[in-house]
Amino acid sequence: MESRDCILVVDDDPEIRRLLGDYLMRNGFEVVAARDGREMWQMLSRHAVDLIVLDLMLPDSDGLTLCRDLRAKAAGAGASPTLLAHPNLPVLMLTARGEETDRIIGIEMGADDYLVKPFNPRELLARIKSILRRTRALPPNLMPESARFLFFSGWMLDTGTRLLTAPDGVATPLSGGEYRLLRIFLDHPDRVLSRDQLSELIHGREADPFDRAIDVQISRLRQRLRDDRREPQLIKTVRGEGYVLASPVERRNACA
């Protein structure tokens, strides 16, 4: 019998937990639930979770902080079995406010997508399926290749561990979104990529004209690459067209 994906719903409203749990189970998922951050960590230690639906506002913490801590714990020692198996465990953030600032900060903290309350359960289901597809099957131009290490402008990306190493030797783990975005640029060096192209590859949909998620992710990736925000040298903005990685890329099977 084929195993079912497990969704962890973290929300302090028992009715929402029940409704989402029933709906997702009817659509082929296993569901575990938590009412706050403390219970979220408990569920992650007990269950093999494939995706977290995380409410922004919780009684003991907030979803943004929990998302940030989730990414930090995945990269550190003593991670739970779920985080060891899924170091880039996807997070779908729920927010009742719907403010652009909340969505932007959510992306910055490592959330893979966001949904504003109230929402249609069908949209939630579609978002979950889309995120799971993206995390398990990279777009065609991001399929694993024989060369494990990608070198550019003194930087190195290990596609096996998803560690980005700076010219000074400092290594940093990337979130799922950061890794996908960087791989897109590394697979298309010196080619201008539009916001729609980037959004389709990362989020599985075209960019909304008023959605700044792609721009926020570009900004976050530039920070990772220590690229000057005002005059970036690696990921440059081409006004009216998109973004381009202005660096040659070398592929090797060994890092030496």
C-alpha positions in Angstrom: 0.0 0.0 0.0 1.4 3.4 -1.0 2.2 5.6 2.0 0.4 8.9 2.3 2.0 12.3 2.8 1.7 13.7 6.3 0.6 17.3 6.9 1.1 19.0 10.2 -1.5 21.7 10.8 -0.4 24.3 13.4 -3.3 26.5 14.4 -4.7 27.6 17.8 -8.3 27.4 16.5 -9.6 23.9 17.2 -12.4 24.3 14.6 -9.8 25.2 11.9 -7.7 22.2 12.9 -10.7 19.9 12.7 -12.0 21.2 9.4 -8.6 21.2 7.7 -7.8 17.8 9.1 -11.0 16.3 7.9 -10.7 17.9 4.4 -7.1 16.9 3.9 -7.7 13.3 5.0 -10.6 13.0 2.6 -8.1 14.0 -0.1 -5.6 11.4 0.7 -3.3 12.9 3.3 -2.4 11.9 6.8 -2.9 14.8 9.2 -1.5 15.6 12.6 -2.3 18.8 14.4 -0.8 21.2 17.0 -2.3 24.2 18.7 1.0 26.1 19.4 4.7 26.1 18.8 5.4 23.7 21.7 3.1 21.1 20.3 4.5 21.6 16.8 8.0 20.6 18.0 6.5 17.6 19.8 4.7 16.5 16.6 7.9 16.9 14.6 9.7 14.6 17.0 7.0 11.9 16.8 5.8 11.9 13.2 7.4 11.8 9.7 5.9 15.1 8.5 6.1 16.1 4.8 4.7 19.7 5.0 3.6 22.1 7.7 0.6 24.4 7.4 1.6 27.1 9.9 -0.6 29.9 11.2 1.0 33.3 11.6 -0.6 34.1 15.0 -0.2 31.5 17.8 -0.6 31.9 21.6 3.0 31.1 22.6 4.9 32.4 19.6 4.3 33.5 16.1 4.6 31.6 12.8 7.4 33.8 11.5 9.6 33.0 14.5 8.8 29.3 14.3 9.6 29.2 10.6 12.9 30.9 11.2 13.7 28.5 14.1 12.7 25.5 12.0 15.2 26.5 9.3 17.9 27.0 12.0 17.3 23.7 13.7 17.4 21.8 10.4 20.9 23.2 9.8 22.1 22.5 13.4 22.9 19.5 15.5 20.3 17.5 17.3 17.6 18.0 14.7 14.5 15.8 14.9 14.2 12.7 12.6 11.7 14.7 10.4 14.2 17.6 9.9 17.1 15.2 9.3 15.0 13.4 6.6 13.6 16.7 5.3 16.2 19.5 6.0 14.1 21.8 3.7 10.8 20.8 5.2 8.2 23.0 3.3 6.1 25.5 5.1 2.8 27.0 4.0 2.1 30.1 6.0 -1.5 31.1 6.9 -2.2 34.8 7.7 -5.4 36.4 8.7 -4.2 39.9 8.0 -3.2 39.6 4.4 -0.8 42.5 4.6 2.0 42.5 2.1 4.5 43.0 4.9 3.5 39.8 6.5 3.8 37.9 3.3 7.2 39.4 2.5 8.6 38.6 6.0 7.2 35.1 5.8 9.2 34.5 2.6 12.2 36.0 4.2 11.9 33.7 7.2 11.9 30.7 4.8 8.2 30.0 4.1 7.6 28.3 0.8 4.2 29.9 0.2 1.4 31.8 2.0 -2.3 31.9 2.0 -4.6 34.6 3.4 -7.6 33.7 5.6 -10.4 33.1 4.9 -9.5 30.8 2.0 -11.2 28.1 0.0 -10.0 24.7 1.1 -9.6 23.7 -2.6 -7.0 26.5 -2.9 -5.1 25.2 0.2 -5.1 21.7 -1.3 -3.8 23.0 -4.6 -1.1 25.0 -2.9 0.0 21.9 -0.8 0.1 19.7 -3.8 2.1 22.3 -5.8 4.7 22.7 -3.0 5.1 19.0 -2.6 5.7 18.6 -6.3 8.3 21.4 -6.3 10.2 20.0 -3.4 10.3 16.4 -4.8 10.7 17.0 -8.5 12.8 19.9 -9.5 11.9 21.7 -12.7 13.4 20.1 -15.9 16.3 22.5 -16.0 17.1 21.8 -12.3 17.2 18.0 -12.5 20.3 16.6 -10.7 23.3 16.4 -12.9 26.6 14.5 -12.8 28.6 17.6 -11.6 27.9 18.0 -7.9 29.8 21.2 -7.3 29.0 24.5 -9.1 31.6 27.3 -8.9 31.0 31.0 -9.7 32.9 34.2 -8.8 34.7 32.4 -5.9 31.5 30.8 -4.5 30.7 27.1 -4.5 27.3 25.4 -4.3 27.2 21.8 -3.2 24.1 20.4 -4.9 24.2 17.3 -2.7 24.1 19.1 0.7 22.7 22.4 -0.6 25.5 24.2 1.2 26.7 27.5 -0.3 30.3 28.2 0.5 31.7 31.8 0.3 35.2 32.7 -1.0 36.4 32.9 2.6 35.3 29.4 3.3 32.2 30.1 5.3 29.4 27.6 4.4 25.7 28.4 4.7 22.7 26.0 4.3 20.1 27.3 1.9 16.3 27.0 2.2 14.4 25.2 -0.5 13.4 28.4 -2.2 16.8 29.9 -2.0 18.4 26.8 -3.5 15.9 26.6 -6.3 16.4 30.2 -7.2 20.2 30.0 -7.1 20.1 26.8 -9.2 17.9 28.6 -11.8 20.5 31.3 -12.2 23.5 28.9 -12.2 21.8 26.8 -14.9 21.3 30.0 -17.0 24.3 32.2 -16.4 24.4 35.5 -18.4 20.8 35.1 -19.4 18.1 37.5 -18.4 15.2 35.8 -16.6 11.9 37.5 -16.2 9.9 37.6 -12.9 7.2 35.4 -14.6 9.8 32.8 -15.5 11.3 32.8 -12.1 7.9 32.6 -10.4 6.8 29.7 -12.6 9.9 27.7 -11.7 9.9 28.5 -8.0 6.2 28.8 -7.1 4.5 27.0 -10.0 2.6 30.1 -11.1 3.2 33.4 -12.9 4.0 36.4 -10.8 1.2 38.7 -9.8 2.0 42.3 -10.8 1.6 43.4 -7.2 3.3 40.3 -5.6 6.8 41.1 -4.4 7.7 37.6 -3.4 10.2 37.1 -6.2 11.8 40.4 -5.6 12.1 39.6 -1.9 13.7 36.2 -2.7 16.2 37.9 -5.0 17.0 40.3 -2.3 17.5 37.5 0.2 19.7 35.6 -2.2 21.8 38.7 -2.8 22.3 38.9 1.0 23.5 35.3 1.0 25.9 36.1 -1.8 27.1 39.3 0.0 26.0 41.2 -3.2 25.7 45.0 -2.8 22.0 45.8 -2.6 22.5 49.2 -4.3 25.0 48.0 -7.0 24.8 44.2 -7.2 27.6 42.6 -9.1 26.4 39.0 -9.2 22.6 39.1 -9.6 21.9 42.2 -11.6 18.6 43.8 -12.4 17.8 44.4 -16.0 15.3 47.2 -15.9 12.0 46.2 -17.5 13.2 42.7 -18.2 14.2 40.8 -15.1 17.4 39.5 -13.5 20.6 38.0 -14.7 23.5 36.1 -13.1 26.6 38.0 -14.3 29.2 35.3 -13.8 30.5 32.2 -15.6 29.7 28.9 -13.9 32.1 25.9 -13.7 30.9 22.4 -13.0 33.0 19.8 -11.3 32.6 16.4 -9.7 35.0 17.2 -6.9 35.4 20.4 -4.8 39.2 20.3 -4.9 
